[in-house]
């Protein structure tokens, strides 16, 4: 990993952790989310069916387990949380069972975007 990738990974995890702390403080009944995908090498990304330019390969994206959809529902109800924590999310219709968050704006610049 390059120093830039390490810095991006640290920035990503700090923002995601702050968002999750906020989520859990408002939803104490929710169980902790686990990271199902973080950094991926190009080989691992290809094997996982990831996009050729996946932000996972640059330590700029993470997928969180969300089997009950509560985190996605919360983010849809409070979209300002993505702005507050400077994160971008793939549209929930494309990520059933998990939440994809990244620190880089997609081409559309929308906080919730289609992959």
C-alpha positions in Angstrom: 0.0 0.0 0.0 1.2 3.5 -0.8 1.3 6.3 1.8 -1.7 7.9 0.0 -3.7 4.7 0.3 -2.9 4.4 4.0 -4.0 8.0 4.6 -7.2 7.5 2.7 -7.9 4.3 4.6 -7.4 6.0 7.9 -9.7 8.9 6.8 -12.4 6.5 5.6 -12.4 4.5 8.8 -12.5 7.6 11.0 -15.5 8.9 9.1 -17.3 5.6 9.0 -16.7 5.0 12.7 -18.1 8.5 13.5 -21.2 7.8 11.4 -21.7 4.5 13.1 -21.3 6.0 16.6 -24.1 8.4 15.7 -26.2 5.6 14.3 -25.8 3.4 17.4 -26.5 6.4 19.7 -29.8 6.9 18.0 -30.5 3.2 17.5 -29.2 1.4 20.6 -31.1 -1.8 19.8 -29.0 -2.3 16.7 -26.2 -4.8 16.6 -22.8 -3.8 15.5 -22.1 -3.8 11.8 -19.1 -5.7 10.5 -16.9 -4.7 7.6 -17.5 -7.3 4.8 -15.1 -5.7 2.4 -12.4 -3.1 2.8 -9.2 -2.9 0.8 -9.1 -5.2 -2.2 -6.1 -6.0 -4.4 -6.9 -5.8 -8.1 -7.0 -9.7 -8.2 -9.3 -9.9 -5.2 -11.5 -7.2 -6.6 -11.8 -9.0 -10.0 -12.6 -12.3 -8.2 -15.3 -10.5 -6.1 -16.9 -9.0 -9.2 -15.9 -5.5 -8.3 -16.0 -2.6 -10.7 -12.7 -2.2 -12.7 -12.2 1.2 -11.0 -13.4 0.2 -7.6 -12.6 2.6 -4.7 -11.9 -0.5 -2.6 -8.6 -0.9 -4.5 -7.5 2.5 -3.3 -8.6 2.2 0.4 -11.4 4.7 -0.3 -14.4 2.4 0.2 -15.8 0.0 2.7 -18.9 -2.3 2.7 -20.7 -2.9 6.0 -23.1 -5.7 6.7 -26.7 -4.5 6.9 -28.8 -7.6 6.7 -31.9 -6.0 8.3 -31.5 -2.8 6.2 -31.6 -0.5 9.3 -28.5 1.5 8.5 -29.6 2.1 4.9 -33.1 3.1 6.1 -31.5 5.5 8.6 -29.3 7.0 5.9 -32.3 7.4 3.6 -34.3 9.1 6.4 -31.4 11.3 7.4 -29.4 11.9 4.2 -27.7 14.9 5.8 -25.6 12.4 7.7 -23.7 11.6 4.6 -22.9 15.3 4.3 -22.0 15.6 8.0 -19.5 12.8 7.8 -18.4 13.6 4.2 -19.3 10.1 2.8 -21.0 8.8 -0.3 -23.2 5.7 -0.5 -24.2 3.4 -3.3 -27.9 3.3 -3.8 -29.6 0.7 -1.5 -31.4 -0.9 -4.4 -27.9 -2.0 -5.7 -26.6 -3.2 -2.3 -29.2 -5.5 -0.7 -27.8 -6.7 2.7 -24.9 -4.3 2.9 -24.0 -0.6 2.8 -21.2 0.6 0.5 -19.6 3.9 1.8 -16.7 5.8 0.2 -14.8 9.0 0.7 -14.6 10.0 -3.0 -17.5 11.7 -4.8 -18.8 9.7 -7.7 -19.1 11.3 -11.2 -22.6 12.4 -10.4 -21.4 14.1 -7.2 -24.6 12.7 -5.5 -24.3 11.5 -1.9 -26.3 8.5 -2.8 -25.5 7.2 -6.2 -26.0 4.3 -8.6 -22.9 2.2 -9.0 
